[in-house]
Amino acid sequence: MRRIRKSIALIAATLLSVVIVLILLCVVVLQRVLMGDDFSAAHYDAAAAVKAALDRDDRGMLVVDETSAKANTATPALPAIKSMFPDFWFVASDGRSMVRYGPVPDRILATLPHGDLGASFSEFAVKDDSSMRILRSAIVTTSPTGTILIDLGGATYSQWQMLTGTFQDMVMFVIPTAVMLVGTIVAGIIIVPILIARPVRRVAAAAEYIDGTREGARLPEASAPVELIPMVAAFNRALERIDATAAEQRRFLSSAAHELRTPLARARTRLEGLDDGALKSALVADVQTLSSIVTMLLQLARLSSSPVAYADIDLVKVAQRVAAEHAPAALKSGIEIEFSAPPTSIEITGSEQAIDIALSNVFRNALQHARRGQRVLAEVLAPATVRIIDHGPGIAIEDRSAVLEPYVRRRNDNDGTGLGLAIVAQVMALHNGRVVIDETPGGGTTVSLVFPPR
């Protein structure tokens, strides 16, 4: 099934529409509840009081029951209306039956409809003292007793009553309008930016995940909003070009390193046949350095050329095996390797080949800088750390972060390649781990490879 792409603009417009519709519904409900059937002035409380008092008798005819429970409404009760306006009158009709109260004018009785109840209307008269008298107000409304016509009049509102009624009308209009405006402003200033920022943050988080160590990483186009798809697609095409260029560079690096191994091995064999001891030692050391560089270049190419295969591995066994592999070289240099680990296994998820490369480079670095007669200690610690300790010259504090970069050597180090610890840092990045370089008590360097525990 085809996935429907989300649009930021559509989400924002939909939200604003929903907010406005809800607010308008609230306005209508408030006016309906607080202002009567016609959504108009406060004097229609009288009609509401009459409506609440209407009932039907056993024959289905309209009657007025001022004492019924349903007459107890939010509007003034009918007796209060009667006492407030002595000349008040009303007629209620459903087209078949009629109830009346007070001095109903004959002209009103003569015009009462039979059958069709007609439409609502009002007639007012303003006196010299600025009071207002309701000559006639006809309201067609629906109640539990059915559709009825309430015809009323005789209520005279003083100037103060008109003022308070007008104020009530204004309040009933201003408050919902203000609520609508505030709601729209809140939706526009707070909610809409949040909805717009959320998909942008998802794309930004996916971009932050692309760290250069995982080939083929792309931004997700399927979950991107319509407005961001062109940018996401262009970004992904740029990543494809970068991956292609990086792959070409890795292939060249790997091929060059492979081509160099054979002539270097041949040169070392020939140097072994020289008679000059001093010259022979110097040249063999140089060839060994070149061989180390070629080996590290191959390791770097191998780590970058294909996706790393992860599996459950025992960190203790891997570290113990790498330490044993470097023991002969250590003994030849007069250096002792000591290994320490807990009796139980320490399981992690990772690439055994990559971790092997990282540990080999740390061991090689430690043996290179340790002095004859010294000891290199390898420790495996819970929850998932391998620590290799040497007592060499150490690494200055200001150089500890720099030596993790490719082709950067520590100060006064002319024998290093500048690649070993950089490869270690790359392996740890692949495993979401970290490399910690500290000073060994008494002098030297302690390198800790901290893996995330399972």
C-alpha positions as CSV (number, residue, x, y, z in Angstrom):
1,M,0.0,0.0,0.0
2,R,1.3,3.4,-0.9
3,R,2.4,5.5,2.0
4,I,0.8,8.9,2.3
5,R,3.5,11.6,2.8
6,K,2.9,14.1,5.5
7,S,3.0,17.8,4.7
8,I,4.1,20.4,7.3
9,A,1.8,23.0,5.8
10,L,-1.1,20.6,5.7
11,I,-0.6,19.6,9.3
12,A,-0.4,23.3,10.4
13,A,-3.5,24.3,8.4
14,T,-5.5,21.3,9.7
15,L,-4.5,22.1,13.3
16,L,-5.6,25.8,12.9
17,S,-8.8,24.7,11.3
18,V,-9.6,22.3,14.1
19,V,-8.8,24.9,16.7
20,I,-11.0,27.6,15.1
21,V,-13.9,25.1,14.6
22,L,-13.7,24.0,18.2
23,I,-13.6,27.6,19.4
24,L,-16.5,28.6,17.3
25,L,-18.5,25.6,18.6
26,C,-17.7,26.8,22.2
27,V,-18.9,30.3,21.3
28,V,-22.2,28.9,19.9
29,V,-22.7,26.7,23.0
30,L,-21.9,29.5,25.4
31,Q,-24.4,31.8,23.6
32,R,-27.0,29.1,23.5
33,V,-26.6,28.3,27.2
34,L,-26.2,31.9,28.5
35,M,-28.3,34.0,26.1
36,G,-31.4,32.1,25.2
37,D,-32.9,30.7,22.0
38,D,-32.4,33.6,19.7
39,F,-28.7,34.3,20.8
40,S,-29.8,37.9,21.5
41,A,-30.6,40.2,24.4
42,A,-31.1,39.5,28.1
43,H,-34.8,40.3,28.0
44,Y,-35.4,37.0,26.5
45,D,-34.9,35.5,29.9
46,A,-38.6,36.1,30.3
47,A,-39.3,33.8,27.3
48,A,-36.9,31.2,28.8
49,A,-38.8,31.3,32.1
50,V,-42.1,30.8,30.3
51,K,-40.6,27.9,28.2
52,A,-39.3,26.2,31.4
53,A,-42.7,26.4,33.0
54,L,-44.7,24.9,30.1
55,D,-46.0,21.3,30.4
56,R,-48.9,19.2,29.0
57,D,-51.9,17.7,30.8
58,D,-53.3,14.3,30.3
59,R,-55.1,15.4,27.2
60,G,-51.9,16.7,25.7
61,M,-52.9,20.4,26.1
62,L,-50.4,23.1,27.1
63,V,-50.4,24.1,30.8
64,V,-48.2,26.2,33.0
65,D,-46.6,24.5,36.0
66,E,-44.5,27.1,37.8
67,T,-43.7,24.7,40.7
68,S,-42.2,21.8,38.5
69,A,-38.6,20.8,39.0
70,K,-37.8,21.7,35.3
71,A,-38.8,25.3,36.0
72,N,-35.7,25.6,38.2
73,T,-33.3,26.7,35.4
74,A,-30.5,29.2,35.1
75,T,-32.9,31.9,33.9
76,P,-35.1,33.8,36.4
77,A,-38.2,31.8,37.4
78,L,-41.6,32.8,36.0
79,P,-42.9,34.2,39.4
80,A,-39.9,36.5,39.6
81,I,-40.6,37.8,36.1
82,K,-44.2,38.4,37.1
83,S,-43.3,40.3,40.2
84,M,-40.6,42.3,38.4
85,F,-42.9,43.5,35.6
86,P,-46.6,44.0,36.8
87,D,-47.9,44.6,33.3
88,F,-46.2,41.4,32.0
89,W,-48.2,39.1,29.8
90,F,-47.6,36.1,27.7
91,V,-49.4,33.6,25.4
92,A,-47.9,30.2,24.5
93,S,-49.4,28.2,21.6
94,D,-48.6,25.1,19.7
95,G,-51.2,25.6,17.0
96,R,-53.7,23.4,18.8
97,S,-53.8,24.6,22.4
98,M,-52.9,27.8,24.2
99,V,-52.1,29.1,27.7
100,R,-52.1,32.8,28.6
101,Y,-51.2,35.1,31.5
102,G,-51.8,38.8,32.2
103,P,-53.5,41.5,30.1
104,V,-53.0,40.1,26.7
105,P,-54.0,42.8,24.1
106,D,-56.9,41.8,21.9
107,R,-54.8,42.4,18.7
108,I,-52.4,39.7,19.9
109,L,-55.1,37.2,20.4
110,A,-56.6,38.0,17.0
111,T,-53.3,37.3,15.3
112,L,-52.3,34.1,17.0
113,P,-51.6,31.5,14.3
114,H,-53.4,28.2,13.9
115,G,-51.2,25.4,12.5
116,D,-48.1,27.2,11.2
117,L,-46.5,29.1,14.1
118,G,-44.7,31.6,11.9
119,A,-41.3,33.2,12.7
120,S,-39.7,35.0,15.6
121,F,-39.8,38.9,15.8
122,S,-39.7,41.7,18.4
123,E,-41.4,45.1,18.8
124,F,-40.1,47.7,21.2
125,A,-41.1,51.3,22.3
126,V,-38.6,53.7,23.9
127,K,-40.2,56.2,26.3
128,D,-39.1,59.8,27.2
129,D,-37.3,58.6,30.3
130,S,-35.1,56.4,28.2
131,S,-36.8,53.2,29.5
132,M,-37.7,50.5,27.0
133,R,-41.1,48.7,26.8
134,I,-41.5,45.4,25.0
135,L,-44.7,45.8,23.0
136,R,-44.5,42.3,21.6
137,S,-41.9,39.6,21.3
138,A,-42.8,36.5,19.4
139,I,-40.4,33.5,19.8
140,V,-40.8,30.2,18.0
141,T,-38.8,27.6,20.0
142,T,-38.5,23.9,20.6
143,S,-39.0,22.5,24.0
144,P,-39.7,19.0,25.6
145,T,-43.4,19.9,25.0
146,G,-42.8,20.3,21.3
147,T,-42.5,23.3,19.0
148,I,-44.3,26.3,20.5
149,L,-44.8,30.0,19.9
150,I,-44.2,32.2,23.0
151,D,-45.8,35.7,22.5
152,L,-45.0,38.1,25.4
153,G,-44.9,41.8,26.2
154,G,-45.6,44.4,28.9
155,A,-42.1,44.3,30.4
156,T,-40.6,47.7,30.8
157,Y,-36.8,47.8,31.2
158,S,-35.3,50.8,33.0
159,Q,-32.2,52.5,31.8
160,W,-30.1,50.6,34.3
161,Q,-31.6,47.3,33.2
162,M,-30.9,48.1,29.6
163,L,-27.3,49.1,30.5
164,T,-26.7,45.8,32.4
165,G,-28.4,43.8,29.7
166,T,-26.2,45.5,27.0
167,F,-23.1,44.8,29.1
168,Q,-24.1,41.2,29.5
169,D,-24.6,41.0,25.7
170,M,-21.1,42.5,25.2
171,V,-19.5,40.2,27.7
172,M,-21.1,37.2,26.1
173,F,-19.6,38.3,22.8
174,V,-16.3,39.6,23.9
175,I,-15.3,36.6,26.1
176,P,-15.8,33.9,23.4
177,T,-14.1,36.2,20.8
178,A,-11.1,36.7,23.1
179,V,-10.9,33.0,23.8
180,M,-11.0,32.3,20.1
181,L,-8.2,34.9,19.4
182,V,-6.1,33.6,22.3
183,G,-6.5,30.0,21.1
184,T,-5.6,31.0,17.6
185,I,-2.5,32.9,18.8
186,V,-1.4,29.9,21.0
187,A,-1.9,27.5,18.1
188,G,0.0,29.8,15.8
189,I,2.9,30.7,18.1
190,I,3.4,27.4,20.1
191,I,1.7,24.4,18.6
192,V,2.3,25.0,14.9
193,P,6.0,25.6,15.4
194,I,6.2,22.4,17.4
195,L,4.5,20.4,14.7
196,I,6.8,22.0,12.1
197,A,10.0,21.4,14.1
198,R,9.3,17.8,15.0
199,P,9.8,16.3,11.4
200,V,12.7,18.7,10.9
201,R,14.3,17.4,14.2
202,R,13.8,13.8,13.0
203,V,15.7,14.5,9.8
204,A,18.4,16.4,11.7
205,A,18.8,13.4,14.1
206,A,19.2,11.1,11.2
207,A,21.8,13.4,9.8
208,E,23.7,13.5,13.1
209,Y,23.8,9.6,13.0
210,I,25.8,9.7,9.8
211,D,29.4,9.8,11.2
212,G,31.4,8.5,8.2
213,T,32.1,5.1,9.8
214,R,29.0,3.4,8.3
215,E,28.9,3.3,4.5
216,G,25.5,3.5,2.9
217,A,23.9,5.6,5.7
218,R,21.1,7.8,4.3
219,L,18.4,10.2,5.5
220,P,15.0,8.5,5.5
221,E,12.9,9.9,2.7
222,A,9.8,7.9,3.5
223,S,9.2,9.7,6.8
224,A,10.2,13.1,5.6
225,P,7.5,15.8,5.1
226,V,6.7,16.8,1.6
227,E,8.5,20.1,1.9
228,L,11.7,18.5,3.0
229,I,11.9,15.7,0.4
230,P,13.8,17.7,-2.2
231,M,16.5,18.6,0.4
232,V,16.6,15.1,1.8
233,A,16.9,13.6,-1.7
234,A,19.7,16.1,-2.7
235,F,21.5,15.3,0.6
236,N,21.3,11.6,-0.1
237,R,22.6,12.0,-3.6
238,A,25.6,13.9,-2.2
239,L,26.2,11.1,0.3
240,E,26.2,8.6,-2.6
241,R,28.8,10.6,-4.4
242,I,30.9,10.9,-1.2
243,D,30.6,7.1,-0.6
244,A,31.7,6.4,-4.2
245,T,34.7,8.7,-3.9
246,A,35.7,7.2,-0.5
247,A,35.3,3.6,-1.9
248,E,37.6,4.5,-4.7
249,Q,40.2,5.9,-2.3
250,R,40.0,2.8,-0.2
251,R,40.5,0.6,-3.2
252,F,43.6,2.6,-4.2
253,L,44.9,2.5,-0.6
254,S,44.4,-1.3,-0.3
255,S,46.0,-1.9,-3.7
256,A,49.0,0.3,-3.0
257,A,49.6,-1.4,0.3
258,H,49.4,-4.9,-1.2
259,E,51.8,-3.9,-3.9
260,L,54.3,-2.6,-1.3
261,R,54.4,-5.7,0.8
262,T,56.2,-7.8,-1.6
263,P,59.1,-5.4,-2.4
264,L,59.5,-4.6,1.3
265,A,59.7,-8.3,2.2
266,R,62.3,-8.8,-0.6
267,A,64.3,-5.8,0.5
268,R,64.4,-7.1,4.1
269,T,65.6,-10.5,2.9
270,R,68.4,-8.9,1.0
271,L,69.4,-6.7,3.9
272,E,69.8,-9.7,6.1
273,G,72.7,-10.8,3.9
274,L,74.7,-7.6,4.5
275,D,78.0,-7.8,6.5
276,D,78.0,-4.3,7.9
277,G,76.3,-4.8,11.3
278,A,75.4,-1.1,12.0
279,L,74.2,-0.3,8.5
280,K,72.3,-3.6,8.4
281,S,70.5,-2.9,11.7
282,A,69.5,0.6,10.6
283,L,68.2,-0.5,7.2
284,V,66.3,-3.4,8.7
285,A,64.7,-1.1,11.2
286,D,63.7,1.3,8.4
287,V,62.2,-1.6,6.4
288,Q,60.3,-2.8,9.5
289,T,58.9,0.7,9.9
290,L,57.7,0.7,6.3
291,S,56.2,-2.7,6.8
292,S,54.3,-1.5,9.9
293,I,53.0,1.4,7.9
294,V,51.8,-0.9,5.1
295,T,50.2,-3.2,7.6
296,M,48.3,-0.4,9.2
297,L,47.2,1.0,5.8
298,L,45.8,-2.5,5.0
299,Q,44.0,-2.6,8.4
300,L,42.6,0.9,7.7
301,A,41.4,-0.1,4.3
302,R,39.9,-3.4,5.6
303,L,38.0,-1.6,8.3
304,S,36.5,0.9,5.8
305,S,36.0,-1.2,2.8
306,S,33.1,-3.4,3.9
307,P,30.4,-3.4,6.6
308,V,31.6,-4.7,10.0
309,A,30.1,-8.0,11.0
310,Y,29.0,-8.0,14.6
311,A,28.6,-11.1,16.8
312,D,28.7,-12.1,20.5
313,I,32.4,-12.4,21.6
314,D,34.3,-13.0,24.8
315,L,36.5,-9.9,25.4
316,V,38.7,-11.9,27.8
317,K,39.6,-14.6,25.1
318,V,40.2,-12.0,22.4
319,A,42.5,-9.9,24.7
320,Q,44.3,-13.0,25.9
321,R,45.0,-14.3,22.4
322,V,46.3,-10.9,21.2
323,A,48.6,-10.7,24.2
324,A,50.0,-14.2,23.5
325,E,50.6,-13.2,19.8
326,H,52.8,-10.3,20.9
327,A,54.7,-12.2,23.6
328,P,57.5,-13.4,21.2
329,A,58.2,-9.8,20.0
330,A,58.2,-8.6,23.6
331,L,60.6,-11.3,24.8
332,K,62.9,-10.5,21.9
333,S,63.0,-6.8,23.1
334,G,63.5,-7.8,26.7
335,I,60.0,-6.8,27.8
336,E,57.6,-8.9,29.8
337,I,53.9,-9.0,29.1
338,E,51.6,-9.7,32.0
339,F,47.9,-10.6,31.5
340,S,45.2,-10.1,34.1
341,A,41.4,-10.9,33.7
342,P,38.5,-12.1,35.8
343,P,37.8,-15.8,36.0
344,T,34.5,-15.5,34.1
345,S,34.0,-14.3,30.5
346,I,33.0,-10.8,29.6
347,E,30.6,-10.9,26.7
348,I,30.2,-8.0,24.3
349,T,28.7,-7.5,20.8
350,G,31.2,-6.5,18.3
351,S,33.6,-7.4,15.5
352,E,36.3,-9.8,16.6
353,Q,38.5,-8.9,13.7
354,A,38.2,-5.2,14.3
355,I,38.8,-5.6,18.1
356,D,41.8,-7.8,17.3
357,I,43.2,-5.0,15.1
358,A,42.7,-2.4,17.8
359,L,44.3,-4.4,20.6
360,S,47.2,-5.3,18.3
361,N,47.9,-1.6,17.6
362,V,47.8,-0.7,21.3
363,F,50.2,-3.6,22.2
364,R,52.5,-2.6,19.4
365,N,52.5,1.0,20.6
366,A,53.2,-0.1,24.2
367,L,56.0,-2.4,23.2
368,Q,57.5,0.2,21.0
369,H,57.8,2.7,23.8
370,A,58.6,0.4,26.7
371,R,62.2,0.0,27.7
372,R,64.1,-3.3,28.0
373,G,63.6,-4.9,31.4
374,Q,60.2,-3.3,31.8
375,R,56.7,-4.8,31.9
376,V,53.6,-4.3,29.9
377,L,50.4,-5.1,31.8
378,A,47.1,-6.0,30.0
379,E,44.0,-6.0,32.1
380,V,40.4,-7.0,31.3
381,L,38.0,-5.3,33.6
382,A,34.2,-5.5,34.1
383,P,31.9,-4.5,32.7
384,A,33.7,-4.3,29.4
385,T,37.2,-2.6,29.4
386,V,40.6,-3.6,28.3
387,R,43.5,-1.6,29.8
388,I,47.1,-1.8,28.6
389,I,49.7,-0.2,30.8
390,D,53.3,0.6,29.9
391,H,56.1,2.4,31.7
392,G,57.5,4.3,28.7
393,P,58.0,8.0,28.2
394,G,54.3,8.7,28.3
395,I,52.1,11.1,26.3
396,A,51.8,14.7,27.3
397,I,48.3,15.8,28.3
398,E,48.0,18.3,25.4
399,D,48.8,15.5,22.9
400,R,46.4,12.8,24.2
401,S,43.5,13.9,22.0
402,A,45.7,14.7,19.0
403,V,47.3,11.2,18.8
404,L,43.9,9.7,18.1
405,E,43.9,11.5,14.8
406,P,45.5,9.9,11.7
407,Y,49.2,10.8,11.0
408,V,49.7,12.6,14.3
409,R,52.6,11.6,16.4
410,R,53.5,12.4,20.0
411,R,56.2,14.9,20.6
412,N,59.8,13.6,20.3
413,D,58.6,10.4,18.6
414,N,60.4,9.7,15.4
415,D,59.7,6.0,15.2
416,G,55.9,6.0,15.2
417,T,53.7,6.0,12.1
418,G,50.9,8.2,13.4
419,L,48.3,5.6,12.5
420,G,48.1,3.0,15.3
421,L,46.0,4.9,17.8
422,A,44.0,6.5,15.1
423,I,43.0,3.0,13.9
424,V,42.1,2.1,17.6
425,A,39.9,5.2,17.8
426,Q,38.1,4.2,14.6
427,V,37.5,0.7,15.9
428,M,36.1,2.0,19.1
429,A,33.8,4.4,17.2
430,L,32.4,1.4,15.2
431,H,31.5,-0.2,18.6
432,N,30.1,3.0,20.2
433,G,33.0,2.8,22.7
434,R,35.8,5.2,23.6
435,V,39.5,5.4,24.0
436,V,40.9,6.8,27.3
437,I,44.5,7.8,27.6
438,D,45.9,8.3,31.1
439,E,49.3,8.6,32.7
440,T,50.6,5.5,34.4
441,P,51.6,6.1,38.0
442,G,55.4,6.3,38.1
443,G,55.5,7.3,34.4
444,G,54.2,5.8,31.2
445,T,50.9,5.5,29.3
446,T,47.7,3.7,30.2
447,V,45.3,3.1,27.3
448,S,41.8,2.0,28.1
449,L,39.4,0.6,25.5
450,V,35.9,1.1,27.0
451,F,33.2,-0.9,25.3
452,P,29.5,-0.5,25.9
453,P,28.3,-3.3,28.2
454,R,25.6,-5.7,27.0
